[in-house]
Amino acid sequence: MKGMHLFSLADLTLSRMLLHTFDGPSILIVDATNSLFIGIKQKMEKDIDEVGKIARMAKAKVDDLEKDNLSNRQKPGCGKGSAVDRSREQTTGAVKKKLKERMDDFQVLREAIRQEYRDVVERRVFTVTGKRPDEEMVDNLIETGRSEQIFQEAIQLQGRGQILDTVAEIQERHDAARDLERKLLELQQIFMDMAVLVEAQGDMINNIETHVSNATNHIQQGVSALQNAKKLQKNSRKWMCYAIILLLIIVVIIVVAVIQPWKKGA
């Protein structure tokens, strides 16, 4: 299906983006120069946009598959619960499940960016002030991006110009992290739209599989019962033959006893 092809493209692009993020240079790396910083940011944004474009196309194709499945049920022998319908539903469900897995991957990426940004802020504050910031201070910096007031004492000791460079750097990293997170949230929303459908699809497929399994068990039980019935029928016929033969022997004995042919001969 074309939706599967589109998903494969999205999956490949995402894998490449994750590789660049975790195994290669990161956008929030502490020692990155401005040019490297800008280049990595642009690369990640491009990758995210590419995944977003393909994900939207894949979602549209999955929606089309849903409509096709409903339309196909109108055909003879393809009604709801039929073998053809189950096959189509399972294929569509597999695509949706993959898209949901990608949503989980993006959640991991978002958390990694957020955590790395926290590390950057914490290290910059420690470098400037010589004190390791507590979680509340780091949270405040991440939330507002305003760090000059925190460095007031350092500004007095080291000079405003040097400290403001650090403040500007933190603000730049803050903006970059927010931009990436916003893009990832947009992508996650696409996948979350699929999540409810995936769960419903999974329940339906599980119910279908349960009914099929139960039907198979009933059929097997029916076959076993028929075999037992045939066996009993065969045994009944055999014993009936024995009874008839025995009855004939008894009749012959009675007839012979009544007629007593040996007396007539005498």
C-alpha positions in Angstrom: 0.0 0.0 0.0 1.1 3.5 -0.7 0.6 4.5 2.9 3.1 1.9 3.9 5.6 3.4 1.5 5.2 6.8 2.9 5.6 5.5 6.4 8.9 3.9 5.4 10.2 7.2 4.2 9.2 8.9 7.4 10.7 6.1 9.4 14.0 6.4 7.6 14.1 10.2 8.0 13.3 9.9 11.7 16.1 7.3 12.2 18.6 9.6 10.5 17.5 12.5 12.6 17.8 10.5 15.8 21.2 9.4 14.7 22.4 13.0 14.2 20.9 14.0 17.6 22.3 11.2 19.8 25.4 9.9 18.1 26.5 13.0 16.3 27.0 16.6 17.3 24.0 18.0 19.2 22.4 21.4 18.7 22.8 22.2 22.4 26.4 20.9 22.9 28.3 23.1 25.4 31.4 23.6 23.4 29.8 24.2 20.0 30.8 27.4 18.1 28.2 29.7 16.8 28.6 28.5 13.2 28.4 24.9 14.2 25.4 25.7 16.5 23.5 27.4 13.6 24.4 24.6 11.2 23.2 21.8 13.5 20.0 23.7 14.3 19.2 24.2 10.7 19.9 20.5 9.9 17.6 19.3 12.7 14.8 21.7 11.7 15.1 20.5 8.1 14.9 16.9 9.2 11.9 17.6 11.4 10.1 19.5 8.7 10.7 16.6 6.3 9.3 14.1 8.7 6.3 16.3 9.3 5.6 16.6 5.6 5.8 12.9 5.1 3.8 12.1 8.3 1.0 14.3 7.2 0.9 12.6 3.8 1.0 9.2 5.5 -1.8 10.1 7.8 -3.9 11.3 4.8 -3.3 8.0 3.1 -4.3 6.0 6.2 -7.5 8.1 6.4 -8.1 7.1 2.7 -7.5 3.4 3.6 -10.2 3.7 6.3 -12.6 5.1 3.8 -11.7 2.3 1.3 -12.2 -0.3 4.0 -15.7 1.0 4.7 -16.5 1.1 1.0 -15.2 -2.3 0.4 -17.6 -3.8 2.9 -20.4 -3.1 0.5 -19.0 -5.6 -2.0 -20.4 -9.2 -2.0 -18.5 -11.5 0.4 -16.5 -8.6 1.8 -18.8 -7.5 4.7 -17.7 -6.6 8.2 -15.9 -9.5 9.8 -15.3 -11.4 6.5 -11.8 -12.7 5.7 -11.2 -9.9 3.2 -12.3 -7.3 5.7 -10.2 -8.7 8.5 -7.1 -8.7 6.2 -7.7 -5.0 5.2 -8.3 -4.0 8.8 -5.1 -5.7 10.0 -3.0 -4.1 7.3 -4.4 -0.7 8.1 -3.9 -1.3 11.9 -0.3 -2.3 11.3 0.4 1.1 9.6 -1.3 3.0 12.4 0.6 1.1 15.0 3.9 2.0 13.3 2.9 5.7 13.2 2.1 5.5 16.9 5.6 4.0 17.6 7.1 6.9 15.8 5.1 9.2 18.1 6.8 7.6 21.0 10.2 8.1 19.4 9.5 11.8 19.0 8.6 11.9 22.7 12.0 10.4 23.6 13.7 13.0 21.3 11.8 15.9 23.0 12.8 14.7 26.4 16.5 14.3 25.3 16.5 17.9 24.0 14.9 19.2 27.2 17.4 17.4 29.4 20.4 18.4 27.3 19.3 22.0 27.5 19.0 21.8 31.3 22.6 20.5 31.3 23.8 23.4 29.2 22.1 26.0 31.4 23.4 24.4 34.6 27.0 24.3 33.3 26.9 27.9 32.0 25.6 29.1 35.4 28.3 27.1 37.2 31.0 28.5 34.8 30.0 32.1 35.5 29.1 32.0 39.2 31.2 29.1 40.4 28.0 27.8 42.1 26.0 24.9 40.9 22.3 26.1 40.5 19.5 24.3 42.1 16.6 22.8 40.1 14.3 25.8 40.8 16.9 28.2 39.3 17.4 26.0 36.2 13.6 25.7 35.7 13.3 29.5 35.9 16.0 30.0 33.3 14.4 27.4 31.0 11.0 28.9 31.4 11.8 32.6 31.0 15.2 32.5 29.2 16.1 35.6 31.3 19.3 35.0 33.1 20.9 38.4 33.6 19.4 39.0 37.0 20.9 35.6 38.2 24.4 36.8 37.2 24.3 40.2 38.9 27.1 39.4 41.4 29.2 37.9 38.6 28.6 41.0 36.5 30.0 43.2 39.3 33.1 41.1 39.7 33.9 40.2 36.0 32.3 43.0 34.0 29.0 43.3 32.2 30.3 42.6 28.7 31.7 39.1 29.4 28.7 38.0 31.4 26.2 39.3 28.8 27.9 37.1 26.2 27.0 34.1 28.4 23.5 35.5 28.9 23.1 35.9 25.1 24.3 32.4 24.5 21.9 30.9 27.1 19.1 32.9 25.4 20.1 31.6 22.0 20.1 28.0 23.2 16.8 28.6 24.9 15.2 29.9 21.7 16.7 27.0 19.7 15.4 24.4 22.2 11.9 26.0 22.1 11.8 26.1 18.3 12.7 22.4 18.1 10.3 21.5 20.8 7.5 23.4 19.1 8.1 21.5 15.8 8.2 18.2 17.6 5.0 19.0 19.4 3.3 19.7 16.0 4.5 16.3 14.8 3.4 14.6 18.0 -0.1 16.0 17.5 -0.3 14.3 14.1 0.7 11.0 15.7 -1.6 11.5 18.7 -4.5 11.9 16.3 -3.7 8.4 15.2 -3.3 7.0 18.7 -7.1 6.8 19.5 -7.7 5.1 16.2 -4.9 2.7 16.8 -6.2 1.6 20.2 -9.7 1.2 18.8 -8.3 -0.8 15.8 -6.3 -3.0 18.2 -9.4 -3.8 20.3 -11.4 -4.6 17.2 -8.6 -6.8 15.8 -8.3 -8.6 19.1 -12.1 -9.1 19.2 -12.0 -10.5 15.7 -9.1 -12.8 16.5 -11.0 -14.0 19.7 -14.1 -14.7 17.7 -12.1 -16.6 15.0 -10.3 -18.6 17.7 -13.6 -19.4 19.4 -15.2 -20.4 16.1 -12.2 -22.6 15.3 -12.6 -24.3 18.7 -16.3 -24.9 18.1 -15.6 -26.4 14.7 -13.0 -28.7 16.1 -15.4 -29.7 18.9 -18.1 -30.3 16.3 -15.8 -32.5 14.1 -14.9 -34.5 17.2 -18.5 -35.0 18.1 -19.3 -36.1 14.6 -16.5 -38.6 14.7 -17.7 -39.9 18.0 -21.2 -40.2 16.7 -20.0 -42.1 13.6 -18.1 -44.4 15.9 -21.1 -45.0 18.1 -23.3 -45.5 15.1 -20.8 -48.1 13.7 -20.7 -49.9 17.1 -24.5 -49.8 17.3 -24.9 -51.4 13.9 -22.3 -54.1 14.9 -24.2 -55.0 18.1 -27.5 -54.9 16.2 -26.2 -57.5 13.8 -25.0 -59.6 16.7 -28.5 -59.4 18.3 -30.3 -60.3 15.0 -28.0 -63.4 14.6 -28.6 -64.4 18.2 -32.3 -63.9 17.7 -32.3 -66.0 14.6 -30.4 -68.8 16.4 -33.0 -68.7 19.3 -35.9 -68.8 16.8 -34.3 -71.8 15.0 -33.8 -73.6 18.3 -37.5 -72.9 19.3 -38.8 -74.1 15.9 -36.7 -77.2 16.1 -37.9 -77.9 19.6 -41.5 -77.5 18.6 -41.4 -79.5 15.5 -39.1 -82.2 16.9 -38.3 -83.7 13.5 -36.5 -86.6 15.2 -39.8 -87.9 16.6 -41.4 -88.0 13.1 -38.6 -90.1 11.8 -39.1 -92.6 14.6 
